[in-house]
Amino acid sequence: MKLILKLAAIYNILWGLWVGLFPNQFFELVGMPLPVHTMIWQGMGMVIGVYGLGYWWASYAPMRHWPIVAVGFLGKIFGPLGFFIQYYRGEIPFEFFYTLITNDFLWWIPFGYILWKTHKDYHWKLTDKYAD
């Protein structure tokens, strides 16, 4: 669990930096028109990068910090859901699907495992007997 969260942290931070520093590169790679409002895409990169910090901190005690994992997991569920709704409406090109593979789908099983293990062994505790 600790390794998975550290890998997710590194991935998210790097992805966030990539999108923030080179906001047009993804669109160029997949052959999409460049965004009109680049700062929205960069803002998404910032949010994903900040998730990376949360994953890094959660990696020190994954079951104790399960709410961070749960928020990340929900984002990995709702992000693709939002994509499919927007794609069905014709409001977003299919090429955005490529971001879902590494940002979301790849993490469903490991994050799901952490949350299942938290439920099974830790019973969703929000406090710890050693906490202040």
Secondary structure, DSSP 4 states (H G I P E B T S, - for coil): -HHHHHHHHHHHHHHHHHHHH-TTHHHHHHTPPPPS-HHHHHHHHHHHHHHHHHHHHHTTSTTTTHHHHHHHHHHHHHHHHHHHHHHHTT-S-GGGHHHHIIIIIHHHHHHHHHHHHIIIIITT-S--TT--
